[in-house]
Structures are given as C-alpha cells and as structure tokens.
Amino acid sequence: MKILLPIDGSTYSKKAAKVAGRIAKEHNSHILVLHVVGDRGLSRKTWRKEGAEHVNALTINILLEMGCDVSNITSIVEGGNAAEMIVKVAKEHDIDRIIMGTRGRTGIKKIVGSVTQNVLQLTDILVLVVPPDYRDRSKT
C-alpha cells in the first residue's frame, strides 16, 4: 500500500502523521510525505522551500519514532494550490490512501472551504481524515 501524507507542520498534520505511521508500520507501506507551498511562494522565495523541507524532516522523524523503515519514506515539496496538488501527486504516484488531518472548522470558515474538503471533492482515492480531537487508543 502507498500512503500520501500531506502535511503543513500543524498539530493536526502531526496527528495524521502518527496515524499514518502506525498504519504504514502494520502493513509495511510506503509513505510519501508532501508539503505544498502556496501558488506564489515556491519559485520566488527559497526560504519557503527550505522551511517546507524542514517541516517534512520533522514529520519523517515522527514516522521513524513510530517504527517506520526509512527506506519506505519519501519526501517531496511542491508549489501550487494545496488540494489540487495533493490530488495530482496522489495520481502521479499511484497512491492507495491519503491520510490527512483537519482543523474541523465551522461556520463561515467551513463554507469558504478547507484543503481537506477540497481534496475529498477532487479525488476518487480513499481519504482518511484524522479529526482535530483524535486520541490514539491503541495499545502500542
């Protein structure tokens, strides 16, 4: 199984990383860690790419702490619209499952839309959404 783990460095994506790590370890799956930098940021500001690579490295450390094999982890940084790029990368890499966190916004912020909601609307790939209040109840 190939897992796409889109991250942004938030608490929510860290929770998703732990869930993805547990699943990947149990199934010896490959994880592709993806950080998408906004449409205008990647080509003009190198510090944004460096920051994204740093966030990816922190996420990889979480996965390694969860017991994932380093040879089963790939890290990439892309520029563009986050939801569209997540779906594009998932298709290009023949991903079986997308695991991502959500902030659980309500009200007007929910109406405007979130990256998670947009991914759900754009893809036919199974998406596991880790809720903001998720607590790991496993015995690991």
LINDA-V328902 format. One record per helix or strand of 2 or more residues. SS is the DSSP state (2 for helix, 1 for strand). FROM is the first residue (numbers start at 0). TO is the last residue. Records with the same first field share a line. If there is no record, write none. Layout:
# LINDA-V328902
SS: FROM-TO, FROM-TO
This chain:
# LINDA-V328902
1: 1-5, 29-36, 72-78, 96-100, 125-129
2: 10-26, 45-64, 69-71, 81-91, 107-111, 114-121
